[in-house]
Amino acid sequence: MDAQRELDTRGLNCPLPILKAKKALADMRSGEVLKVVATDPGSMRDFQAFARQTGNELVDQQTVGDEFIHLLRRR
């Protein structure tokens, strides 16, 4: 899936990846996709909770090596 914006949060721990994603999504249009690359293993559950709480759609999550990829569609 193509993302309109990519956010690199490697090396950052909770809650910084979520806060940066929230800020990025606020600057995006409805339906656009944000790709977040993180190294914090807790980001998997954090982004699931974030999507439930905010109404943004968690399109996909993947683990690639020691990185965690999250795709969020802006509500």
PLY file of the C-alpha trace (Angstrom):
ply
format ascii 1.0
element vertex 75
property float x
property float y
property float z
element edge 74
property int vertex1
property int vertex2
end_header
0.00 0.00 0.00
1.26 3.45 -0.87
1.47 5.95 1.96
1.13 9.68 1.38
3.48 10.37 4.28
6.16 8.41 6.15
7.24 9.01 9.72
10.54 7.66 11.09
10.30 7.06 14.85
13.25 4.65 15.10
14.93 4.88 18.49
11.96 6.56 20.15
10.01 4.87 22.93
6.38 5.21 24.00
4.66 7.62 23.92
6.74 9.53 21.34
5.85 7.43 18.24
2.14 7.86 19.02
2.46 11.60 19.68
4.38 12.14 16.44
1.83 10.07 14.51
-1.04 12.05 16.02
0.60 15.31 14.94
1.31 13.99 11.43
-2.26 12.72 10.99
-3.64 16.11 12.03
-1.86 17.64 9.01
-3.24 15.05 6.58
-6.54 14.84 4.67
-9.20 12.25 5.36
-8.41 8.93 3.66
-4.68 9.57 3.36
-2.31 6.90 4.69
0.55 7.45 7.15
3.39 4.92 7.38
5.14 4.85 10.75
8.45 3.00 11.17
9.30 2.25 14.81
11.79 0.17 16.78
9.80 0.05 20.04
8.18 -3.43 20.34
5.40 -1.86 22.43
4.36 0.19 19.40
2.43 -2.83 18.06
-0.15 -2.70 20.84
0.14 1.09 21.24
-0.95 1.75 17.64
-3.82 -0.75 17.95
-5.11 1.16 20.99
-4.47 4.52 19.30
-6.57 3.50 16.28
-9.44 2.31 18.47
-9.42 5.50 20.53
-9.11 7.98 17.66
-11.21 6.36 14.93
-8.30 6.25 12.50
-8.01 2.93 10.67
-5.01 0.70 11.38
-4.65 -0.71 7.87
-1.64 -2.96 8.50
1.15 -3.80 10.92
4.32 -5.68 10.03
7.52 -6.70 11.74
10.56 -6.44 9.47
13.74 -7.43 11.27
13.88 -5.24 14.37
11.49 -2.64 12.94
7.74 -2.34 13.26
5.76 -0.85 10.38
2.32 0.67 11.00
-0.04 1.95 8.31
-2.79 4.28 9.48
-5.57 5.76 7.37
-6.76 9.18 8.51
-10.43 9.23 9.45
0 1
1 2
2 3
3 4
4 5
5 6
6 7
7 8
8 9
9 10
10 11
11 12
12 13
13 14
14 15
15 16
16 17
17 18
18 19
19 20
20 21
21 22
22 23
23 24
24 25
25 26
26 27
27 28
28 29
29 30
30 31
31 32
32 33
33 34
34 35
35 36
36 37
37 38
38 39
39 40
40 41
41 42
42 43
43 44
44 45
45 46
46 47
47 48
48 49
49 50
50 51
51 52
52 53
53 54
54 55
55 56
56 57
57 58
58 59
59 60
60 61
61 62
62 63
63 64
64 65
65 66
66 67
67 68
68 69
69 70
70 71
71 72
72 73
73 74
